[in-house]
Amino acid sequence: MNIITYQKGFLNKMKIIFCVLSKVILLSMIMQLLLSFNFFKVDEFDQQTNIINNGVVSEIEKKFKLKCIGMGGSAFQKNLSFYSYSFVDRSGKKEIPEARELLMNCAEIYLAHVNTNESIRKYMVKYPFGLEDCSISIYFKDENSNTILHPHLSVSGIHYAKFSYCTNDDPNTWYKSDTVESIEEAVRNNNEYKLNKR
């Protein structure tokens, strides 16, 4: 091997090392720039939303054997109006009184988590949240995940200050029946149901 070939090989290795080092330095400068703008930082609102959502879902799933299938909410420019949750109940057929009680229990858990979280309070459009600030849906399925059909409930929910209970005669069509109650009616009917259960 002559000196010229050795020098070319050495220079090529140096070019590669220089190229790799310059890319590493450039990447570290870009990361520093992104970090200086808090590009990767999760803000307080998002952190508290995650804490609330995880707490609500975990407690409802554990206590009532439901499965969460969706979460969302309304927080335009971080002005929190409500969080929303959708669950599946595979425990069998439900009638309106049982569905209403389940919705009330889920809403109670949701309201406890939201209203006791002091860090989210400054983002809430009002404090405390009440039943009118709940958005919870429960879809009723059998143990094989088939939709339960009319005359039994297919879905129930609390939305926009109303309790609704729907039946379906075919899993692929719109609801066959839809019963709606105001919050006041739902609370009164639930209290009567609980008294009669004793």
Backbone bond lengths (Angstrom), bond angles and torsions (degrees), N, CA, C in turn:
res aa  C-N    CA-C-N  psi(-1)  N-CA   C-N-CA  omega(-1)  CA-C   N-CA-C  phi
1 M - - - 1.442 - - 1.527 107.94 -
2 N 1.314 115.80 128.32 1.455 117.67 -178.13 1.526 110.18 -92.54
3 I 1.302 116.29 171.86 1.464 123.83 -174.35 1.523 111.23 -66.18
4 I 1.321 117.69 -38.26 1.476 121.06 -178.33 1.529 109.70 -65.14
5 T 1.322 118.63 -44.35 1.461 121.91 179.39 1.525 109.82 -63.87
6 Y 1.325 116.56 -41.23 1.452 121.04 178.96 1.517 110.74 -62.21
7 Q 1.335 118.02 -43.62 1.459 122.00 -179.60 1.531 111.02 -65.15
8 K 1.336 117.14 -40.60 1.469 119.52 178.20 1.519 110.52 -63.13
9 G 1.320 117.24 -43.88 1.471 121.30 178.63 1.516 110.89 -61.95
10 F 1.338 115.64 -43.08 1.457 120.84 179.16 1.532 110.51 -63.88
11 L 1.322 116.68 -43.56 1.471 120.80 179.49 1.532 111.25 -64.39
12 N 1.318 116.73 -40.21 1.467 119.45 177.48 1.523 111.12 -62.39
13 K 1.321 117.51 -42.05 1.463 120.83 177.68 1.520 110.44 -63.87
14 M 1.290 117.22 -39.81 1.474 121.01 179.39 1.537 110.46 -65.49
15 K 1.348 116.28 -39.37 1.467 119.80 178.01 1.526 110.37 -61.94
16 I 1.330 116.15 -43.12 1.469 120.64 -179.99 1.531 109.97 -63.27
17 I 1.327 115.95 -46.78 1.473 120.36 179.47 1.523 110.10 -61.37
18 F 1.325 116.86 -44.66 1.467 120.60 179.10 1.528 110.55 -61.81
19 C 1.318 117.98 -42.48 1.468 122.97 -179.60 1.529 109.97 -62.79
20 V 1.317 117.66 -46.48 1.468 121.64 179.77 1.527 109.83 -63.52
21 L 1.314 117.85 -46.49 1.469 121.13 -179.90 1.526 111.74 -61.98
22 S 1.310 117.11 -41.37 1.463 119.45 -179.96 1.527 110.71 -65.17
23 K 1.334 117.42 -36.20 1.467 120.24 177.13 1.523 111.25 -68.14
24 V 1.314 117.05 -40.61 1.472 121.07 177.94 1.530 109.94 -62.47
25 I 1.319 116.77 -44.41 1.472 121.24 179.21 1.530 109.93 -64.00
26 L 1.318 117.11 -43.72 1.465 120.75 179.13 1.532 110.64 -62.19
27 L 1.331 117.59 -44.63 1.465 120.94 178.60 1.521 111.71 -62.60
28 S 1.323 117.36 -41.38 1.470 119.46 179.42 1.529 110.65 -66.56
29 M 1.323 118.24 -35.12 1.472 120.76 177.11 1.531 110.34 -66.82
30 I 1.337 117.29 -40.76 1.468 120.78 178.13 1.527 109.99 -64.24
31 M 1.335 117.42 -42.91 1.472 121.00 178.27 1.519 110.64 -61.68
32 Q 1.316 117.41 -42.58 1.469 120.68 178.18 1.522 111.15 -61.56
33 L 1.310 116.34 -40.98 1.457 121.17 178.69 1.531 110.62 -63.93
34 L 1.321 116.83 -46.47 1.467 120.38 179.08 1.529 111.52 -63.21
35 L 1.326 116.72 -41.23 1.457 120.31 178.50 1.523 111.92 -65.63
36 S 1.325 117.31 -34.03 1.471 119.84 179.69 1.524 111.62 -67.13
37 F 1.330 117.52 -23.97 1.468 121.14 176.69 1.524 111.79 -95.84
38 N 1.344 117.64 12.25 1.464 122.90 -178.30 1.527 111.67 54.49
39 F 1.316 115.71 37.13 1.455 121.16 -177.65 1.525 111.70 -60.83
40 F 1.340 117.61 -34.30 1.458 121.66 -176.60 1.527 112.48 -99.69
41 K 1.302 117.56 -1.12 1.458 120.51 -175.81 1.528 110.49 -81.93
42 V 1.337 116.07 134.02 1.458 122.11 174.64 1.526 106.78 -88.92
43 D 1.328 116.74 126.79 1.462 119.01 -177.07 1.531 111.39 -77.08
44 E 1.317 115.50 170.05 1.462 121.85 -174.52 1.526 112.06 -59.95
45 F 1.331 117.19 -42.59 1.466 120.35 -179.27 1.526 110.54 -58.68
46 D 1.333 117.02 -47.14 1.464 120.71 -179.83 1.529 111.49 -65.95
47 Q 1.328 116.87 -39.08 1.466 120.18 178.43 1.529 110.39 -62.13
48 Q 1.331 116.69 -47.51 1.463 120.21 -178.27 1.523 111.29 -68.01
49 T 1.338 116.99 -36.45 1.466 120.35 175.86 1.521 110.17 -60.00
50 N 1.334 116.83 -44.09 1.466 120.29 178.10 1.519 111.78 -62.71
51 I 1.327 116.69 -41.35 1.469 120.74 178.99 1.523 110.18 -62.41
52 I 1.341 116.69 -46.61 1.467 120.63 -179.23 1.519 110.33 -64.40
53 N 1.331 117.12 -50.60 1.466 120.40 -178.16 1.519 112.07 -58.91
54 N 1.329 116.66 -45.27 1.467 119.94 179.40 1.520 111.38 -62.63
55 G 1.330 116.92 -40.77 1.464 121.06 179.47 1.512 112.37 -65.98
56 V 1.329 116.47 -46.70 1.470 121.35 -179.43 1.524 110.27 -61.89
57 V 1.314 116.71 -52.23 1.466 121.01 -176.57 1.525 110.46 -62.53
58 S 1.316 117.03 -45.84 1.459 120.91 -178.82 1.526 111.47 -60.03
59 E 1.315 116.56 -46.45 1.470 119.95 -177.74 1.527 111.97 -68.01
60 I 1.325 117.82 -42.87 1.468 120.76 -179.74 1.526 110.52 -67.17
61 E 1.330 117.14 -44.05 1.466 119.25 179.47 1.525 111.30 -60.96
62 K 1.317 116.49 -42.30 1.457 121.05 -177.60 1.530 111.27 -70.83
63 K 1.320 116.50 -45.49 1.465 120.89 -173.41 1.522 112.94 -74.24
64 F 1.330 118.29 -37.04 1.463 121.35 -173.08 1.526 113.87 -115.67
65 K 1.336 117.15 4.30 1.473 121.45 179.01 1.531 111.82 58.42
66 L 1.322 116.84 38.26 1.458 122.12 176.05 1.524 108.22 -98.11
67 K 1.326 116.31 164.55 1.469 122.03 177.09 1.522 108.38 -122.77
68 C 1.324 116.68 123.45 1.465 121.06 178.86 1.525 108.92 -73.08
69 I 1.353 115.48 130.15 1.463 119.89 178.52 1.524 111.89 -118.68
70 G 1.330 116.95 -0.13 1.456 118.80 178.10 1.517 112.51 -177.33
71 M 1.340 114.99 149.66 1.467 122.12 177.11 1.516 108.80 -139.34
72 G 1.289 115.73 154.51 1.458 120.31 177.04 1.516 108.94 -171.48
73 G 1.313 115.68 -146.70 1.445 119.61 177.97 1.507 111.33 155.84
74 S 1.304 114.23 -173.40 1.453 121.04 178.08 1.524 107.74 -130.40
75 A 1.327 114.63 112.55 1.464 120.13 -178.24 1.519 109.12 -146.65
76 F 1.315 116.85 59.99 1.458 120.95 -178.92 1.519 109.55 -61.41
77 Q 1.304 116.99 124.31 1.463 124.44 -177.09 1.521 111.35 49.14
78 K 1.334 114.63 39.75 1.462 123.75 176.84 1.525 112.84 63.98
79 N 1.325 117.85 25.48 1.463 122.46 169.42 1.524 106.00 -98.54
80 L 1.317 116.07 98.25 1.457 122.50 -170.68 1.523 111.41 -76.05
81 S 1.343 116.27 116.49 1.463 122.18 175.57 1.522 110.91 -95.03
82 F 1.322 117.81 -39.42 1.459 122.38 177.37 1.518 109.41 -172.42
83 Y 1.346 114.64 160.08 1.455 122.02 166.10 1.521 105.93 -103.89
84 S 1.327 117.22 152.52 1.462 119.80 177.97 1.525 110.00 -126.30
85 Y 1.327 114.57 148.06 1.463 121.80 -177.73 1.523 109.33 -139.50
86 S 1.326 115.57 143.96 1.461 122.07 172.60 1.520 108.02 -124.98
87 F 1.328 115.03 134.70 1.460 121.85 -178.26 1.520 109.90 -129.61
88 V 1.333 115.34 158.07 1.457 122.47 171.19 1.518 107.21 -114.33
89 D 1.336 115.11 134.41 1.465 122.80 175.89 1.524 107.04 -113.15
90 R 1.333 116.56 114.56 1.467 120.93 -178.87 1.535 111.63 -104.24
91 S 1.324 116.52 23.31 1.466 119.64 -175.74 1.526 113.18 -88.10
92 G 1.312 118.21 0.37 1.457 119.38 176.85 1.512 112.48 115.37
93 K 1.329 114.57 -167.04 1.460 122.11 -173.37 1.524 111.47 -69.98
94 K 1.342 114.58 142.04 1.465 121.53 177.95 1.520 108.76 -129.51
95 E 1.310 114.52 143.95 1.460 121.45 171.77 1.527 107.12 -101.80
96 I 1.308 116.77 170.26 1.470 120.97 -175.17 1.534 112.79 -55.82
97 P 1.335 120.38 -46.63 1.476 117.81 -178.88 1.529 113.59 -59.39
98 E 1.334 116.87 -39.62 1.474 119.97 179.11 1.524 111.03 -68.95
99 A 1.329 116.71 -41.19 1.470 120.82 179.16 1.521 110.31 -65.61
100 R 1.318 116.92 -41.08 1.467 120.94 179.05 1.528 110.57 -61.47
101 E 1.326 116.49 -45.27 1.466 120.26 179.53 1.533 110.76 -62.83
102 L 1.328 116.85 -41.76 1.469 120.80 177.95 1.530 111.02 -62.60
103 L 1.322 116.86 -43.83 1.473 120.45 176.83 1.521 111.42 -61.08
104 M 1.317 116.65 -44.20 1.478 120.86 179.11 1.522 110.47 -60.44
105 N 1.330 116.46 -43.73 1.469 120.30 179.96 1.525 111.55 -64.65
106 C 1.322 116.39 -41.53 1.472 120.08 177.57 1.530 110.55 -65.05
107 A 1.327 116.09 -41.77 1.471 120.18 179.46 1.521 110.74 -63.94
108 E 1.322 117.00 -37.99 1.467 120.98 178.69 1.527 110.93 -61.21
109 I 1.325 116.59 -42.36 1.472 121.05 178.07 1.534 109.81 -64.90
110 Y 1.319 116.27 -47.52 1.473 121.02 179.02 1.527 110.90 -57.10
111 L 1.320 116.83 -49.46 1.473 120.65 -177.35 1.525 111.41 -64.59
112 A 1.319 117.44 -36.56 1.467 120.34 177.84 1.530 110.57 -63.11
113 H 1.318 117.35 -43.30 1.470 120.49 -179.42 1.533 111.28 -67.29
114 V 1.319 117.17 -43.37 1.469 119.76 -177.33 1.524 110.72 -71.07
115 N 1.315 116.76 -48.28 1.464 119.96 -172.81 1.521 114.08 -73.17
116 T 1.332 118.48 -20.33 1.461 120.26 178.30 1.523 112.79 -93.87
117 N 1.321 117.91 -4.90 1.461 121.23 178.98 1.532 108.36 -87.37
118 E 1.309 115.84 101.00 1.472 120.40 -175.30 1.527 112.17 -67.80
119 S 1.317 117.63 -28.36 1.467 120.30 -177.85 1.526 112.76 -71.38
120 I 1.329 118.26 -26.52 1.469 120.58 -179.10 1.528 110.64 -87.51
121 R 1.307 117.16 -15.51 1.471 122.20 -173.15 1.522 112.93 -54.88
122 K 1.325 117.74 -40.27 1.470 120.37 -177.39 1.524 112.62 -67.72
123 Y 1.345 117.31 -15.74 1.469 121.12 179.00 1.529 112.36 -94.47
124 M 1.323 117.21 -13.73 1.466 121.50 -175.49 1.526 110.02 -73.73
125 V 1.345 116.41 138.52 1.466 119.57 179.01 1.521 111.09 -67.81
126 K 1.336 116.57 -22.63 1.467 121.82 173.33 1.520 108.02 -154.43
127 Y 1.293 115.89 159.38 1.459 121.19 176.55 1.517 108.28 -138.90
128 P 1.307 118.46 135.63 1.464 128.43 -4.06 1.517 111.08 -83.34
129 F 1.334 115.32 160.94 1.456 120.12 171.75 1.528 108.33 -72.95
130 G 1.339 115.60 149.83 1.464 121.90 175.80 1.518 109.86 -126.33
131 L 1.327 115.93 -170.11 1.466 120.13 -179.44 1.530 112.11 -58.12
132 E 1.311 116.87 -30.18 1.471 119.80 179.46 1.526 112.40 -69.52
133 D 1.314 117.45 -10.51 1.465 122.78 179.77 1.529 111.86 -106.15
134 C 1.332 116.02 20.67 1.467 122.01 178.99 1.521 110.17 -103.53
135 S 1.300 115.83 146.94 1.458 122.02 171.57 1.530 106.95 -141.43
136 I 1.326 114.78 94.46 1.462 121.22 -176.02 1.518 108.70 -131.58
137 S 1.328 116.61 130.37 1.463 122.77 175.34 1.516 108.92 -119.91
138 I 1.339 115.45 141.20 1.464 120.98 175.35 1.520 107.72 -129.09
139 Y 1.327 115.72 120.73 1.456 122.63 178.53 1.526 108.30 -98.54
140 F 1.317 116.36 130.07 1.454 121.01 -176.80 1.521 110.44 -98.52
141 K 1.326 114.66 126.14 1.467 122.26 -178.94 1.526 108.00 -130.91
142 D 1.323 115.55 161.43 1.460 118.15 172.21 1.528 108.68 -86.31
143 E 1.327 116.52 -178.34 1.474 119.90 -176.03 1.523 112.89 -65.00
144 N 1.344 117.43 -16.63 1.469 121.46 176.64 1.527 112.57 -96.53
145 S 1.316 117.01 11.19 1.473 124.43 179.61 1.529 113.53 69.47
146 N 1.323 117.33 22.13 1.460 121.03 174.04 1.526 109.02 -86.24
147 T 1.333 116.90 141.40 1.458 121.20 178.34 1.524 109.31 -64.54
148 I 1.316 116.24 134.85 1.462 121.20 176.45 1.521 107.67 -78.74
149 L 1.322 116.10 133.58 1.460 121.22 -171.07 1.533 112.08 -105.27
150 H 1.329 114.53 168.24 1.462 124.61 178.37 1.527 109.50 -50.93
151 P 1.308 119.98 136.51 1.459 128.58 16.11 1.530 114.20 -92.10
152 H 1.329 117.46 2.73 1.464 120.28 -179.86 1.525 109.85 -86.55
153 L 1.308 115.70 161.03 1.469 120.52 -175.40 1.531 111.79 -70.14
154 S 1.310 115.32 140.99 1.465 122.47 173.31 1.524 110.38 -99.68
155 V 1.339 116.48 -35.28 1.465 121.27 -178.82 1.524 108.63 -155.16
156 S 1.317 115.03 148.15 1.468 120.81 172.01 1.519 107.39 -138.65
157 G 1.315 115.48 157.53 1.457 117.60 -178.41 1.505 114.16 -166.35
158 I 1.328 113.80 163.59 1.465 122.82 171.20 1.525 105.71 -115.77
159 H 1.318 116.02 119.53 1.458 120.59 179.31 1.525 108.50 -150.23
160 Y 1.327 115.97 135.31 1.465 121.51 174.10 1.527 111.59 50.76
161 A 1.335 115.88 47.49 1.460 123.53 175.21 1.524 113.14 64.27
162 K 1.321 117.60 26.69 1.470 122.49 177.56 1.523 109.27 -134.62
163 F 1.322 114.87 144.61 1.453 122.08 170.87 1.522 106.72 -100.10
164 S 1.336 117.69 132.35 1.463 119.91 179.24 1.520 109.85 -130.38
165 Y 1.341 114.12 146.93 1.457 122.12 -177.93 1.528 106.63 -135.06
166 C 1.333 116.92 119.13 1.467 120.77 -172.96 1.520 111.41 -122.26
167 T 1.340 114.66 145.13 1.457 120.98 172.19 1.522 107.98 -114.68
168 N 1.312 114.92 161.47 1.455 120.88 -177.33 1.522 108.32 -140.72
169 D 1.339 117.57 134.69 1.457 119.11 178.68 1.526 112.46 -96.88
170 D 1.300 117.65 -7.26 1.450 122.58 177.17 1.526 106.81 -153.28
171 P 1.328 118.12 128.90 1.470 119.66 -176.68 1.524 114.58 -57.91
172 N 1.318 117.83 -16.64 1.464 119.65 -176.16 1.523 113.66 -106.46
173 T 1.323 118.32 9.54 1.461 120.89 179.06 1.516 110.53 -118.55
174 W 1.329 115.06 171.29 1.461 120.32 178.91 1.520 109.10 -70.92
175 Y 1.314 117.17 171.89 1.457 121.09 -172.30 1.525 112.91 -67.57
176 K 1.326 115.09 141.68 1.461 121.54 178.97 1.521 110.26 -77.03
177 S 1.330 116.45 -43.06 1.469 120.05 178.42 1.520 109.32 -136.98
178 D 1.302 114.88 154.16 1.460 121.20 -177.92 1.526 107.74 -144.77
179 T 1.319 116.29 112.46 1.459 121.96 177.83 1.520 107.78 -104.25
180 V 1.317 116.88 131.08 1.466 121.43 -176.62 1.524 109.24 -123.99
181 E 1.351 115.12 139.60 1.464 121.86 176.14 1.520 108.69 -128.82
182 S 1.310 115.89 148.76 1.463 120.00 169.77 1.524 108.04 -74.33
183 I 1.302 116.91 167.43 1.466 120.70 177.89 1.524 109.98 -59.64
184 E 1.326 116.78 -43.77 1.458 120.93 -178.09 1.530 110.61 -61.15
185 E 1.331 116.76 -44.19 1.467 120.48 178.42 1.526 110.72 -63.83
186 A 1.317 116.68 -43.23 1.463 120.53 -178.86 1.526 111.16 -63.57
187 V 1.328 117.20 -43.14 1.467 120.75 178.96 1.527 110.01 -63.07
188 R 1.327 117.01 -47.47 1.470 121.52 -179.61 1.539 109.92 -61.32
189 N 1.327 117.04 -47.98 1.469 120.62 -179.19 1.525 112.06 -64.55
190 N 1.320 117.11 -36.10 1.459 120.39 178.44 1.524 110.89 -68.25
191 N 1.326 117.09 -40.94 1.470 120.37 177.70 1.526 110.62 -62.13
192 E 1.333 117.94 -42.36 1.467 121.87 177.36 1.523 110.69 -63.14
193 Y 1.324 116.48 -42.40 1.473 121.12 179.60 1.526 110.68 -61.24
194 K 1.334 116.85 -44.68 1.455 120.41 -179.64 1.524 111.38 -65.37
195 L 1.337 117.90 -37.64 1.465 120.90 177.10 1.523 111.30 -64.93
196 N 1.311 116.98 -40.81 1.459 120.82 -179.32 1.528 113.04 -72.56
197 K 1.321 117.22 -21.73 1.480 121.68 179.18 1.523 111.68 -72.11
198 R 1.300 116.54 -24.14 1.487 119.89 -173.34 1.494 112.64 -67.75
